[in-house]
Amino acid sequence: MTIIISGTIDIDSAQMAAAMEAGRPLIEGALTESGCLDYDWCPDPLNPGRIRVFERWVDEASLASHFESRWYLEMRDTIGSFGLRGAAVLKYRVDHHEPVYDDSGAPRADFFTDPA
């Protein structure tokens, strides 16, 4: 079961470039962790000071290990040093995934490969 973490972190917009630079080695470190499939911070182009967070983990054990790692602990302290104004970050369990596009190249909203 894949776990996705997705959300936003709001900081002082004047600190965005510095926050992204400070976060880079922490992102790179998290990507080396066992079970980490994706780990990314992206500035939101429409909301100054908003960072979009996206992570994928292979399972709960990998995510639990990440929460005890230096990469997570330093990230929490680092992001807080840039005028943290709020955060809304959620985790999701994924029991099925499939391509957005079918064999003909058409985008599909339905889960066309799931027999259920």
MARKE-830307 format. One record per atom (N, C-alpha, C): x, y, z; atom name; residue in three letters; residue number from 1. Coordinates in steps of 0.02 Angstrom, whole numbers. Layout:
BEGIN
[[X; Y; Z]; "CA"; "ALA"; NUM] ...
//
This chain:
BEGIN
[[42; -59; 0]; "N"; "MET"; 1] [[0; 0; 0]; "CA"; "MET"; 1] [[44; 62; 0]; "C"; "MET"; 1] [[37; 103; -49]; "N"; "THR"; 2] [[75; 166; -54]; "CA"; "THR"; 2] [[42; 218; -9]; "C"; "THR"; 2] [[83; 261; 21]; "N"; "ILE"; 3] [[58; 317; 60]; "CA"; "ILE"; 3] [[79; 381; 25]; "C"; "ILE"; 3] [[32; 426; 14]; "N"; "ILE"; 4] [[46; 491; -15]; "CA"; "ILE"; 4] [[36; 544; 39]; "C"; "ILE"; 4] [[83; 589; 43]; "N"; "ILE"; 5] [[76; 649; 85]; "CA"; "ILE"; 5] [[72; 708; 38]; "C"; "ILE"; 5] [[21; 749; 48]; "N"; "SER"; 6] [[10; 807; 5]; "CA"; "SER"; 6] [[-18; 863; 47]; "C"; "SER"; 6] [[6; 924; 33]; "N"; "GLY"; 7] [[-21; 980; 70]; "CA"; "GLY"; 7] [[17; 1044; 55]; "C"; "GLY"; 7] [[6; 1092; 99]; "N"; "THR"; 8] [[37; 1157; 92]; "CA"; "THR"; 8] [[68; 1180; 158]; "C"; "THR"; 8] [[121; 1219; 150]; "N"; "ILE"; 9] [[153; 1253; 207]; "CA"; "ILE"; 9] [[158; 1326; 187]; "C"; "ILE"; 9] [[135; 1370; 230]; "N"; "ASP"; 10] [[138; 1442; 217]; "CA"; "ASP"; 10] [[192; 1474; 260]; "C"; "ASP"; 10] [[235; 1512; 226]; "N"; "ILE"; 11] [[289; 1547; 260]; "CA"; "ILE"; 11] [[289; 1620; 238]; "C"; "ILE"; 11] [[332; 1659; 268]; "N"; "ASP"; 12] [[341; 1729; 247]; "CA"; "ASP"; 12] [[364; 1729; 174]; "C"; "ASP"; 12] [[326; 1760; 131]; "N"; "SER"; 13] [[341; 1758; 59]; "CA"; "SER"; 13] [[410; 1787; 43]; "C"; "SER"; 13] [[434; 1834; 82]; "N"; "ALA"; 14] [[500; 1863; 70]; "CA"; "ALA"; 14] [[556; 1812; 84]; "C"; "ALA"; 14] [[538; 1758; 118]; "N"; "GLN"; 15] [[587; 1706; 136]; "CA"; "GLN"; 15] [[587; 1645; 90]; "C"; "GLN"; 15] [[545; 1646; 38]; "N"; "MET"; 16] [[536; 1586; -3]; "CA"; "MET"; 16] [[601; 1561; -34]; "C"; "MET"; 16] [[639; 1604; -67]; "N"; "ALA"; 17] [[701; 1582; -99]; "CA"; "ALA"; 17] [[749; 1552; -49]; "C"; "ALA"; 17] [[756; 1583; 8]; "N"; "ALA"; 18] [[802; 1558; 60]; "CA"; "ALA"; 18] [[776; 1491; 88]; "C"; "ALA"; 18] [[711; 1485; 97]; "N"; "ALA"; 19] [[682; 1423; 123]; "CA"; "ALA"; 19] [[693; 1366; 74]; "C"; "ALA"; 19] [[683; 1379; 10]; "N"; "MET"; 20] [[693; 1326; -39]; "CA"; "MET"; 20] [[767; 1305; -43]; "C"; "MET"; 20] [[811; 1353; -37]; "N"; "GLU"; 21] [[883; 1336; -38]; "CA"; "GLU"; 21] [[902; 1296; 24]; "C"; "GLU"; 21] [[876; 1316; 82]; "N"; "ALA"; 22] [[891; 1279; 144]; "CA"; "ALA"; 22] [[860; 1210; 143]; "C"; "ALA"; 22] [[803; 1202; 108]; "N"; "GLY"; 23] [[770; 1138; 105]; "CA"; "GLY"; 23] [[801; 1089; 57]; "C"; "GLY"; 23] [[838; 1113; 9]; "N"; "ARG"; 24] [[866; 1069; -43]; "CA"; "ARG"; 24] [[905; 1009; -16]; "C"; "ARG"; 24] [[953; 1018; 30]; "N"; "PRO"; 25] [[989; 959; 55]; "CA"; "PRO"; 25] [[944; 912; 95]; "C"; "PRO"; 25] [[892; 938; 126]; "N"; "LEU"; 26] [[846; 895; 164]; "CA"; "LEU"; 26] [[803; 854; 117]; "C"; "LEU"; 26] [[782; 884; 62]; "N"; "ILE"; 27] [[744; 847; 10]; "CA"; "ILE"; 27] [[789; 793; -20]; "C"; "ILE"; 27] [[850; 812; -37]; "N"; "GLU"; 28] [[897; 763; -65]; "CA"; "GLU"; 28] [[909; 706; -17]; "C"; "GLU"; 28] [[916; 722; 47]; "N"; "GLY"; 29] [[927; 670; 98]; "CA"; "GLY"; 29] [[867; 624; 105]; "C"; "GLY"; 29] [[807; 652; 107]; "N"; "ALA"; 30] [[746; 612; 113]; "CA"; "ALA"; 30] [[739; 564; 54]; "C"; "ALA"; 30] [[759; 586; -5]; "N"; "LEU"; 31] [[754; 544; -64]; "CA"; "LEU"; 31] [[800; 483; -61]; "C"; "LEU"; 31] [[849; 483; -16]; "N"; "THR"; 32] [[893; 425; -9]; "CA"; "THR"; 32] [[866; 374; 40]; "C"; "THR"; 32] [[812; 391; 75]; "N"; "GLU"; 33] [[786; 346; 126]; "CA"; "GLU"; 33] [[751; 286; 94]; "C"; "GLU"; 33] [[758; 229; 127]; "N"; "SER"; 34] [[725; 169; 105]; "CA"; "SER"; 34] [[649; 179; 106]; "C"; "SER"; 34] [[617; 162; 50]; "N"; "GLY"; 35] [[545; 168; 46]; "CA"; "GLY"; 35] [[519; 234; 21]; "C"; "GLY"; 35] [[563; 283; 9]; "N"; "CYS"; 36] [[542; 348; -16]; "CA"; "CYS"; 36] [[540; 345; -92]; "C"; "CYS"; 36] [[481; 356; -120]; "N"; "LEU"; 37] [[473; 356; -193]; "CA"; "LEU"; 37] [[476; 427; -222]; "C"; "LEU"; 37] [[449; 475; -185]; "N"; "ASP"; 38] [[450; 546; -205]; "CA"; "ASP"; 38] [[452; 589; -143]; "C"; "ASP"; 38] [[486; 646; -147]; "N"; "TYR"; 39] [[489; 694; -92]; "CA"; "TYR"; 39] [[504; 761; -123]; "C"; "TYR"; 39] [[456; 807; -120]; "N"; "ASP"; 40] [[464; 869; -157]; "CA"; "ASP"; 40] [[431; 927; -122]; "C"; "ASP"; 40] [[463; 985; -125]; "N"; "TRP"; 41] [[434; 1049; -105]; "CA"; "TRP"; 41] [[434; 1092; -167]; "C"; "TRP"; 41] [[379; 1124; -181]; "N"; "CYS"; 42] [[374; 1169; -240]; "CA"; "CYS"; 42] [[341; 1234; -219]; "C"; "CYS"; 42] [[369; 1290; -238]; "N"; "PRO"; 43] [[334; 1354; -226]; "CA"; "PRO"; 43] [[270; 1356; -267]; "C"; "PRO"; 43] [[216; 1377; -236]; "N"; "ASP"; 44] [[152; 1384; -271]; "CA"; "ASP"; 44] [[155; 1448; -313]; "C"; "ASP"; 44] [[147; 1443; -379]; "N"; "PRO"; 45] [[154; 1503; -421]; "CA"; "PRO"; 45] [[98; 1553; -412]; "C"; "PRO"; 45] [[42; 1533; -382]; "N"; "LEU"; 46] [[-15; 1578; -375]; "CA"; "LEU"; 46] [[-23; 1606; -304]; "C"; "LEU"; 46] [[14; 1579; -256]; "N"; "ASN"; 47] [[8; 1600; -186]; "CA"; "ASN"; 47] [[77; 1613; -157]; "C"; "ASN"; 47] [[99; 1676; -157]; "N"; "PRO"; 48] [[166; 1692; -130]; "CA"; "PRO"; 48] [[172; 1667; -58]; "C"; "PRO"; 48] [[227; 1635; -44]; "N"; "GLY"; 49] [[240; 1609; 23]; "CA"; "GLY"; 49] [[212; 1540; 36]; "C"; "GLY"; 49] [[181; 1510; -14]; "N"; "ARG"; 50] [[153; 1443; -5]; "CA"; "ARG"; 50] [[198; 1391; -38]; "C"; "ARG"; 50] [[215; 1340; 0]; "N"; "ILE"; 51] [[253; 1283; -25]; "CA"; "ILE"; 51] [[206; 1224; -32]; "C"; "ILE"; 51] [[205; 1192; -89]; "N"; "ARG"; 52] [[167; 1130; -99]; "CA"; "ARG"; 52] [[213; 1072; -82]; "C"; "ARG"; 52] [[187; 1026; -42]; "N"; "VAL"; 53] [[224; 968; -19]; "CA"; "VAL"; 53] [[195; 906; -53]; "C"; "VAL"; 53] [[238; 863; -79]; "N"; "PHE"; 54] [[215; 800; -108]; "CA"; "PHE"; 54] [[266; 746; -92]; "C"; "PHE"; 54] [[241; 692; -63]; "N"; "GLU"; 55] [[284; 634; -46]; "CA"; "GLU"; 55] [[247; 570; -62]; "C"; "GLU"; 55] [[285; 518; -80]; "N"; "ARG"; 56] [[257; 450; -88]; "CA"; "ARG"; 56] [[304; 403; -51]; "C"; "ARG"; 56] [[274; 359; -11]; "N"; "TRP"; 57] [[311; 309; 29]; "CA"; "TRP"; 57] [[282; 240; 14]; "C"; "TRP"; 57] [[325; 189; 15]; "N"; "VAL"; 58] [[302; 121; -2]; "CA"; "VAL"; 58] [[257; 91; 52]; "C"; "VAL"; 58] [[266; 113; 115]; "N"; "ASP"; 59] [[225; 84; 168]; "CA"; "ASP"; 59] [[232; 125; 232]; "C"; "ASP"; 59] [[193; 106; 283]; "N"; "GLU"; 60] [[193; 141; 347]; "CA"; "GLU"; 60] [[261; 137; 382]; "C"; "GLU"; 60] [[294; 80; 377]; "N"; "ALA"; 61] [[359; 72; 410]; "CA"; "ALA"; 61] [[409; 122; 382]; "C"; "ALA"; 61] [[409; 131; 316]; "N"; "SER"; 62] [[455; 180; 286]; "CA"; "SER"; 62] [[440; 250; 309]; "C"; "SER"; 62] [[376; 267; 311]; "N"; "LEU"; 63] [[357; 334; 333]; "CA"; "LEU"; 63] [[374; 344; 407]; "C"; "LEU"; 63] [[363; 294; 448]; "N"; "ALA"; 64] [[380; 299; 519]; "CA"; "ALA"; 64] [[455; 309; 528]; "C"; "ALA"; 64] [[494; 274; 489]; "N"; "SER"; 65] [[566; 282; 493]; "CA"; "SER"; 65] [[586; 353; 472]; "C"; "SER"; 65] [[554; 379; 421]; "N"; "HIS"; 66] [[568; 448; 399]; "CA"; "HIS"; 66] [[554; 498; 455]; "C"; "HIS"; 66] [[499; 488; 492]; "N"; "PHE"; 67] [[482; 534; 545]; "CA"; "PHE"; 67] [[533; 534; 602]; "C"; "PHE"; 67] [[575; 484; 605]; "N"; "GLU"; 68] [[629; 481; 655]; "CA"; "GLU"; 68] [[697; 501; 625]; "C"; "GLU"; 68] [[699; 514; 561]; "N"; "SER"; 69] [[762; 528; 527]; "CA"; "SER"; 69] [[784; 601; 537]; "C"; "SER"; 69] [[847; 613; 527]; "N"; "ARG"; 70] [[872; 682; 531]; "CA"; "ARG"; 70] [[841; 726; 477]; "C"; "ARG"; 70] [[824; 696; 419]; "N"; "TRP"; 71] [[797; 735; 364]; "CA"; "TRP"; 71] [[730; 766; 383]; "C"; "TRP"; 71] [[687; 727; 416]; "N"; "TYR"; 72] [[623; 754; 438]; "CA"; "TYR"; 72] [[632; 803; 496]; "C"; "TYR"; 72] [[671; 784; 546]; "N"; "LEU"; 73] [[679; 827; 604]; "CA"; "LEU"; 73] [[711; 894; 586]; "C"; "LEU"; 73] [[760; 893; 542]; "N"; "GLU"; 74] [[791; 955; 519]; "CA"; "GLU"; 74] [[744; 995; 475]; "C"; "GLU"; 74] [[703; 961; 434]; "N"; "MET"; 75] [[655; 996; 393]; "CA"; "MET"; 75] [[606; 1034; 436]; "C"; "MET"; 75] [[581; 1002; 487]; "N"; "ARG"; 76] [[532; 1034; 532]; "CA"; "ARG"; 76] [[562; 1096; 564]; "C"; "ARG"; 76] [[623; 1091; 588]; "N"; "ASP"; 77] [[656; 1149; 619]; "CA"; "ASP"; 77] [[673; 1202; 567]; "C"; "ASP"; 77] [[696; 1181; 509]; "N"; "THR"; 78] [[715; 1229; 457]; "CA"; "THR"; 78] [[656; 1268; 431]; "C"; "THR"; 78] [[602; 1235; 414]; "N"; "ILE"; 79] [[545; 1270; 386]; "CA"; "ILE"; 79] [[515; 1318; 437]; "C"; "ILE"; 79] [[518; 1299; 500]; "N"; "GLY"; 80] [[493; 1342; 553]; "CA"; "GLY"; 80] [[533; 1407; 561]; "C"; "GLY"; 80] [[594; 1406; 537]; "N"; "SER"; 81] [[637; 1465; 545]; "CA"; "SER"; 81] [[624; 1518; 491]; "C"; "SER"; 81] [[578; 1505; 445]; "N"; "PHE"; 82] [[564; 1552; 390]; "CA"; "PHE"; 82] [[495; 1584; 396]; "C"; "PHE"; 82] [[474; 1595; 458]; "N"; "GLY"; 83] [[411; 1630; 469]; "CA"; "GLY"; 83] [[351; 1587; 454]; "C"; "GLY"; 83] [[349; 1528; 484]; "N"; "LEU"; 84] [[293; 1481; 473]; "CA"; "LEU"; 84] [[227; 1515; 492]; "C"; "LEU"; 84] [[181; 1515; 445]; "N"; "ARG"; 85] [[116; 1548; 455]; "CA"; "ARG"; 85] [[58; 1498; 456]; "C"; "ARG"; 85] [[71; 1437; 435]; "N"; "GLY"; 86] [[19; 1386; 436]; "CA"; "GLY"; 86] [[39; 1327; 394]; "C"; "GLY"; 86] [[4; 1272; 406]; "N"; "ALA"; 87] [[17; 1211; 367]; "CA"; "ALA"; 87] [[-47; 1170; 365]; "C"; "ALA"; 87] [[-58; 1138; 309]; "N"; "ALA"; 88] [[-114; 1091; 300]; "CA"; "ALA"; 88] [[-87; 1033; 259]; "C"; "ALA"; 88] [[-65; 982; 293]; "N"; "VAL"; 89] [[-33; 925; 260]; "CA"; "VAL"; 89] [[-69; 861; 282]; "C"; "VAL"; 89] [[-90; 822; 233]; "N"; "LEU"; 90] [[-127; 760; 246]; "CA"; "LEU"; 90] [[-91; 700; 217]; "C"; "LEU"; 90] [[-106; 641; 245]; "N"; "LYS"; 91] [[-80; 578; 216]; "CA"; "LYS"; 91] [[-138; 537; 191]; "C"; "LYS"; 91] [[-125; 499; 138]; "N"; "TYR"; 92] [[-176; 458; 105]; "CA"; "TYR"; 92] [[-149; 388; 93]; "C"; "TYR"; 92] [[-191; 338; 106]; "N"; "ARG"; 93] [[-174; 269; 88]; "CA"; "ARG"; 93] [[-200; 256; 18]; "C"; "ARG"; 93] [[-159; 225; -24]; "N"; "VAL"; 94] [[-178; 211; -92]; "CA"; "VAL"; 94] [[-183; 135; -101]; "C"; "VAL"; 94] [[-243; 111; -116]; "N"; "ASP"; 95] [[-252; 39; -125]; "CA"; "ASP"; 95] [[-253; 18; -198]; "C"; "ASP"; 95] [[-257; 67; -244]; "N"; "HIS"; 96] [[-257; 52; -315]; "CA"; "HIS"; 96] [[-233; 113; -354]; "C"; "HIS"; 96] [[-193; 100; -404]; "N"; "HIS"; 97] [[-172; 155; -448]; "CA"; "HIS"; 97] [[-168; 129; -520]; "C"; "HIS"; 97] [[-176; 175; -566]; "N"; "GLU"; 98] [[-172; 156; -636]; "CA"; "GLU"; 98] [[-159; 219; -677]; "C"; "GLU"; 98] [[-143; 212; -741]; "N"; "PRO"; 99] [[-129; 270; -783]; "CA"; "PRO"; 99] [[-191; 315; -791]; "C"; "PRO"; 99] [[-179; 379; -801]; "N"; "VAL"; 100] [[-233; 425; -817]; "CA"; "VAL"; 100] [[-258; 413; -888]; "C"; "VAL"; 100] [[-212; 395; -933]; "N"; "TYR"; 101] [[-230; 387; -1004]; "CA"; "TYR"; 101] [[-236; 313; -1021]; "C"; "TYR"; 101] [[-288; 295; -1059]; "N"; "ASP"; 102] [[-296; 226; -1081]; "CA"; "ASP"; 102] [[-253; 213; -1143]; "C"; "ASP"; 102] [[-257; 154; -1171]; "N"; "ASP"; 103] [[-216; 134; -1228]; "CA"; "ASP"; 103] [[-226; 178; -1289]; "C"; "ASP"; 103] [[-283; 210; -1295]; "N"; "SER"; 104] [[-296; 254; -1352]; "CA"; "SER"; 104] [[-271; 325; -1341]; "C"; "SER"; 104] [[-246; 339; -1280]; "N"; "GLY"; 105] [[-221; 406; -1264]; "CA"; "GLY"; 105] [[-275; 451; -1234]; "C"; "GLY"; 105] [[-334; 424; -1221]; "N"; "ALA"; 106] [[-389; 464; -1193]; "CA"; "ALA"; 106] [[-382; 468; -1117]; "C"; "ALA"; 106] [[-391; 528; -1087]; "N"; "PRO"; 107] [[-390; 533; -1015]; "CA"; "PRO"; 107] [[-453; 501; -986]; "C"; "PRO"; 107] [[-445; 465; -931]; "N"; "ARG"; 108] [[-502; 430; -901]; "CA"; "ARG"; 108] [[-510; 449; -828]; "C"; "ARG"; 108] [[-569; 467; -807]; "N"; "ALA"; 109] [[-584; 481; -736]; "CA"; "ALA"; 109] [[-601; 417; -699]; "C"; "ALA"; 109] [[-629; 367; -735]; "N"; "ASP"; 110] [[-647; 303; -704]; "CA"; "ASP"; 110] [[-584; 261; -695]; "C"; "ASP"; 110] [[-589; 212; -650]; "N"; "PHE"; 111] [[-533; 165; -640]; "CA"; "PHE"; 111] [[-545; 105; -685]; "C"; "PHE"; 111] [[-521; 112; -746]; "N"; "PHE"; 112] [[-538; 64; -799]; "CA"; "PHE"; 112] [[-500; -1; -795]; "C"; "PHE"; 112] [[-447; -7; -755]; "N"; "THR"; 113] [[-412; -70; -750]; "CA"; "THR"; 113] [[-432; -109; -687]; "C"; "THR"; 113] [[-473; -77; -644]; "N"; "ASP"; 114] [[-494; -109; -581]; "CA"; "ASP"; 114] [[-556; -151; -594]; "C"; "ASP"; 114] [[-552; -218; -586]; "N"; "PRO"; 115] [[-609; -260; -600]; "CA"; "PRO"; 115] [[-667; -251; -551]; "C"; "PRO"; 115] [[-656; -218; -495]; "N"; "ALA"; 116] [[-709; -210; -444]; "CA"; "ALA"; 116] [[-758; -162; -466]; "C"; "ALA"; 116] 
//
